[in-house]
Amino acid sequence: MTKLTIVANIMANEGSIEKVKSELIKLIEITRKEAGCLQYDLHQDNDNPAHFVFFENWSSRELWQQHMGAQHLADYLAATKGAVASFTVNEMTHIG
């Protein structure tokens, strides 16, 4: 199966940018150690610091789904409750 690319967009509420950023940073090291994680990079928009993007590559959708159910993601969601304005995930396939 072709690897799965994930583009996750997180928009923090004004006043919560640093809190959301610090919680997102906590996810990086632990996620990179997960089975199937090929790439897990966090970016912050230069013009809108409330906008964060995770660019991820996984060896399979099944292993990405395991990641989505991991305790550290549940902890992130609890820690950022009310601090995130929007969250979207795009599952993508590399074509060139």
C-alpha positions as CSV (number, residue, x, y, z in Angstrom):
1,M,0.0,0.0,0.0
2,T,1.1,3.5,-0.7
3,K,2.2,5.6,2.3
4,L,-0.4,8.0,3.8
5,T,0.3,11.7,4.0
6,I,-1.6,13.7,6.6
7,V,-1.9,17.5,6.6
8,A,-3.5,18.6,9.9
9,N,-4.4,22.3,10.3
10,I,-4.9,23.6,13.8
11,M,-6.1,27.1,14.5
12,A,-5.6,28.3,18.0
13,N,-7.9,30.9,19.6
14,E,-6.4,34.3,20.1
15,G,-4.9,34.3,23.6
16,S,-4.2,30.6,23.5
17,I,-1.5,30.5,20.8
18,E,1.4,29.7,23.2
19,K,-0.6,27.1,25.1
20,V,-1.6,25.3,21.9
21,K,1.9,25.5,20.6
22,S,3.5,24.1,23.7
23,E,1.0,21.2,23.7
24,L,1.6,20.5,20.0
25,I,5.4,20.4,20.6
26,K,4.8,17.7,23.3
27,L,3.4,15.4,20.6
28,I,6.4,15.5,18.3
29,E,9.0,13.3,20.1
30,I,6.5,10.6,21.3
31,T,4.8,10.4,17.9
32,R,8.0,10.1,16.0
33,K,8.7,6.9,18.0
34,E,5.4,5.3,17.0
35,A,5.2,2.4,14.7
36,G,4.6,3.5,11.1
37,C,5.5,7.1,11.6
38,L,7.9,8.2,8.8
39,Q,7.6,12.0,9.2
40,Y,5.9,14.2,11.8
41,D,6.8,17.9,11.4
42,L,5.1,20.9,13.0
43,H,4.9,24.2,11.3
44,Q,3.7,27.7,12.4
45,D,2.4,30.2,9.9
46,N,4.7,33.2,9.5
47,D,1.9,35.7,9.0
48,N,-0.7,34.1,11.3
49,P,0.9,32.6,14.4
50,A,-2.4,31.1,15.5
51,H,-2.2,28.7,12.5
52,F,-0.2,25.4,12.9
53,V,0.2,22.6,10.4
54,F,1.4,19.1,11.0
55,F,2.9,17.5,7.9
56,E,3.0,13.7,8.5
57,N,3.8,10.6,6.5
58,W,2.8,7.2,7.8
59,S,3.6,3.7,6.4
60,S,-0.2,2.8,6.5
61,R,-3.6,4.2,7.3
62,E,-4.0,1.6,10.0
63,L,-0.9,2.7,11.9
64,W,-2.0,6.3,11.6
65,Q,-5.4,5.3,13.0
66,Q,-3.6,3.7,16.0
67,H,-1.8,7.1,16.4
68,M,-5.1,8.9,16.4
69,G,-6.3,6.7,19.3
70,A,-3.1,7.1,21.3
71,Q,-3.2,8.4,24.9
72,H,-0.9,11.3,24.2
73,L,-3.4,12.6,21.6
74,A,-6.2,12.3,24.2
75,D,-4.1,14.2,26.6
76,Y,-3.4,16.9,24.1
77,L,-7.2,17.3,23.4
78,A,-7.9,17.5,27.1
79,A,-5.1,20.1,27.6
80,T,-6.3,22.3,24.7
81,K,-10.0,22.1,25.3
82,G,-11.5,25.5,24.5
83,A,-8.1,26.8,23.1
84,V,-8.5,25.5,19.5
85,A,-10.8,27.4,17.1
86,S,-10.6,24.7,14.4
87,F,-8.9,21.5,13.4
88,T,-9.0,19.8,10.0
89,V,-7.2,16.7,8.7
90,N,-6.6,15.9,5.1
91,E,-5.6,12.3,4.2
92,M,-3.5,12.5,1.0
93,T,-1.6,10.3,-1.4
94,H,1.7,11.4,-2.9
95,I,1.4,11.3,-6.7
96,G,4.6,12.8,-8.0
